[in-house]
Amino acid sequence: MGRRRAPELYRAPFPLYALQVDPSAGLLIAAGGGGAAKTGIKNGVHFLQLERINGRLSASLVHSHDTETRATMNLALAGDILAAGQDAHCQLLHFQAHQQKGNKAEKAGKTGSKEQGPRQRKGAVPAEKKCGVETQQEGLELRVENLQVVQTDFSPDPLQKVVCFNHDNTLLATGGTDGYVRVWKVPSLEKVLEFKAHEGEIEDLALGPDGKLVTVGWDLKASVWQKDQLVTQLHWQENGPTFSSTPYRYQACRFGQVPDQPAGLRLFTVQIPHKRLRQPPPCYLTAWDGSNFLPLRTKSCGHEVISCLNVSESGTFLGLGTVTGSVAIYIAFSLQCLYYMRESHGIVVTDVAFLPEKGRGPELLGSHETALFSVAVDSRCQLHLLPSRRESLGQGGQAWLFVPVWLLLLACVGLIVVTILLLQSAFPGFL
């Protein structure tokens, strides 16, 4: 019997490294490629339309944007502008999606409504289609064009490892293997700030709504910056386990809202062992106060090495991917695991993204509490659905997944005690 996997939404003709979801048009954007090596593996950014067909979430290719010899390793989305990390450069892409009107489109939509699962639309644009050409599929019209491009990393082996936009999408920040953070205006990509943040590679960075920037690197440090001024260093073990001989480094960092608190802000980080060990120690999740950057809670998230982290739009859920292909969903408040699919991909998960809770998100989500998409080097895009906890309790489904283990043990002990007391009263001298 094969290993259980999550539903496969789409399989690309190249390894997938980055993922974004456009809530307004209901587009899933997946990118990757084989790089500059002449292996025949293409490089591209694929735009997939998300739909509910016969009650199930489905994705279909509507446009393939060829990136020639450059594989896209990281993405950030700001409205209709994509920032794509390609080798040592950041490429801005502008896309426009419109619903096409007409009988032909309606007829095509009716034909497509009978399909289920992973599919490619009839007449979908092949991977080698050049930019700037419009695509019209089943009522959706999509146009993608290249905007500005700039080199963002200058190490001997340059590579942009992360990119993100600020809260109002006027600036974007990049980090790479040379340890420098560079901030650029959008869409001109004029450089406005540059400073050395880490000795060695920058692994991840996150921009907060107040202009603060958090960076994590291979030098085992996590730093908070106001422009180029160091505000503080993060120390996750102040409120967590201590190890005398196991060095940890920060793998990822993300800001998230505090549910029901519009002004509240949390920072979430992942800590992994810096070196591979025969008996790997656990990885850890930490939640931080977003104003004073003190650790609030730290919990183990298993012995599989975490490869990526994301936070849902409302700040309610955390999504994790691992080097061994597993995918998990945690609740942000308590850092409790709600969903876990072991080795769903079977190879390193390169990015995860939640279905947004605005735009077409609620319509596409249906009765589920949240939906997480994952991509991996195996070229697959998978869907991970978290059923509504209220619905699970009402239907007698997997509600036990949300009951703490200690509460179950306490109930079992109480049941045994009550049984003994009943037997003793019914049969005196039983004990």
C-alpha positions, 0 to 999 in steps of 0.5 A: 500500500502506497503512502497517503498523499494530499490531493494533487492540484497540478503537476508542472513540467519543471521543479517548483520552488515558489508559490503565491495566491491572488485572491481577487482573480482566484489565481494560484501562481507557481514558479520554478524551472531547471535553471540555465543547465541545458537539460531540456527542463524549462523555466517558467511561471504558471498561472492556474485558475482556482475553481470549485467543480462538483464541490471540489477545489480544482486548478487549471493552467490558463497561462505559462510565462516563459522565463528563458534560462532563469528559474524562479526561486522565490516570489512575492505578490503585490496586487497585480505585480509579482517580484520574482527572484531569478538567480542574482536578479529580481524581475518584476512581472505585471499581469492582468486577468479579466473575465471574457464575455460571450457565448463561446466562453460560456459554452467552454465553461459548461464543457469544463465543468464536467472535469475534476481534479488536476487538469489543463485547459483546452488550448492552454498556452504552452510553456514556451509562449513568450511574454506579452501575449494574451491568453483566453481560456474559458472566459479568462483573459490573461496578459503577463509582461516583464517590467523592471529587472535589477541585480540584487546579490553580488557574492562570488556565487550570487543568488537572491534567496528571499523577496518581500513587499512592505505593507503598502506595496511601495517598497520591496526588500531582497536578501541573498548569499552575500548577507546584504539587505537591499530595499527597492522602490516599486515599480522603478526598482531604484535602490533606497537602502543597502546594509550588511545584515549577516555574515553569510547567507540571509535565509529569510526576511519579513517586513512589518507594517511599522517599517521594522525588518526582521532578518535571519541568517546562516550566522545563527542570528535573527535581527530586528532593524529599523532601516539600517539600524539594529534594534535588537537581536532575537533570543528564542531560548529565553522562553524555551529549551536550552541545549549545551552542544546543539547549535540552532539557526533560524530557518524562517520568519513571518509576521502575522496578525493577531485574530480579533485584534486589528492592531495586534502583531505577532512574529513567528520563527522556525529554529532548526539544528545547524548541523545534520546529526545521526539522531536529529534533535527536534525543530522548534516554532516560536511566537514573538510579541510583535512590538517588543520582540520578546518570546511568548511561546516555543514548542517542538514541531517534530524531528523533521527539518523544516524547510518553509513557513507561512502564516494565513491572512488572518494570522490564525494558522501556520503552514509548515513544509519539511525537507522530507516532504511532509506538510503540517498546519498549526494553530498560531495561538497555541502552536498546536498541530491540527493537520499533518501529512507525512512525506506527502511530497516525498521530497523537499517542500519548497514553499507553502501558501494559504488560500486568502480569506478575502476576495474569492477565498471564502467561495473557493474554501467552501465548508473547510476552515482553511486550505494550504497549497504546497509545492516541491521539487517533485513538480507537484502542487498539492492541496491540504484542507483543514475541515471545520472543527465545528463540523467535525464535532457535529458529524462525529468525524476526526474531532479527537484530533482537536482534543488534547491528549491529557484530557483524553487520558484524564477521561479514561482514568475517570471512566475506570474509577467510575466503573470500579465504584459501580461494581463495588456498589453492585457486588459488595466485597468485589474488591 
